[in-house]
């Protein structure tokens, strides 16, 4: 079952189809578009024996100041965003596609 897109602070983190992490700032349901800001730096977490990026898991930082408008079809999975030092640990939720 597909999930709803949200721009609420605690529920607005997504993995895009091009493997970028973004935060949805505004969602226009009628136009099927949303305004997002991207994290500019994505680093792999230390996982063994796999790369965390193979699962879409990243340590994210340096949030962009500029908003971009993207189509709803560009959002792939909802993520959990957890504070980690002065960065965020972003983990895609399994089986919850947009």
C-alpha positions in Angstrom: 0.0 0.0 0.0 1.3 3.4 -0.9 1.9 6.0 1.8 0.9 9.7 1.8 3.4 12.4 1.1 3.9 14.7 4.1 5.6 18.1 4.7 5.4 17.8 8.5 8.8 18.2 10.1 8.9 14.8 11.7 7.5 13.0 8.6 9.0 14.7 5.5 12.2 12.8 4.7 12.3 10.8 1.5 14.7 8.8 -0.7 14.3 9.8 -4.4 14.5 7.5 -7.4 18.0 8.9 -8.1 19.3 7.9 -4.6 19.2 11.4 -3.1 17.8 12.3 0.3 15.4 15.2 0.5 13.0 17.0 2.8 9.5 17.9 1.5 8.7 21.5 2.3 5.4 21.8 0.5 3.2 19.3 -1.4 0.6 20.2 -4.1 -1.7 17.2 -4.4 -3.6 18.6 -7.4 -0.4 19.2 -9.4 1.3 16.0 -8.1 4.4 18.1 -7.3 6.3 19.0 -4.2 8.9 21.5 -3.1 12.0 19.9 -1.7 15.4 20.7 -0.3 18.2 18.2 -0.8 21.0 17.1 1.5 24.2 18.0 -0.3 26.4 15.5 1.5 25.6 11.9 1.8 28.1 9.5 3.4 27.9 5.8 3.9 27.6 4.5 7.4 30.1 1.8 8.5 28.3 -1.5 8.0 29.8 -4.9 7.6 29.8 -6.8 5.2 27.8 -4.5 3.0 27.9 -0.8 2.0 25.1 1.1 3.8 24.4 2.8 0.5 23.2 -0.5 -1.0 20.3 -0.2 1.4 19.8 3.5 0.9 21.1 4.3 4.4 23.2 7.5 4.7 24.6 10.0 7.1 23.3 13.3 5.7 24.5 16.8 6.2 24.7 20.2 4.6 21.0 20.8 3.7 20.6 23.0 0.6 19.2 26.5 1.0 17.4 26.4 -2.4 14.1 24.6 -2.9 13.4 22.6 -6.0 10.1 21.5 -7.5 9.9 17.8 -8.4 7.2 15.5 -9.4 5.6 13.0 -7.0 7.0 10.2 -9.1 10.6 11.3 -8.2 10.0 10.3 -4.5 10.8 6.6 -4.0 10.7 5.7 -0.3 9.8 7.4 3.0 12.8 7.7 5.4 13.3 7.9 9.1 15.6 10.9 9.9 17.5 10.5 13.2 19.8 13.2 14.7 23.4 11.9 14.7 26.0 14.3 16.1 25.5 17.4 13.9 24.2 15.4 11.0 21.3 13.0 10.4 21.1 9.3 10.0 18.5 8.6 7.2 17.0 5.1 6.9 14.5 4.2 4.2 11.4 2.3 5.6 11.1 -1.2 4.1 8.1 -1.9 1.9 6.8 1.7 2.1 7.0 3.1 -1.4 5.4 6.3 -2.5 
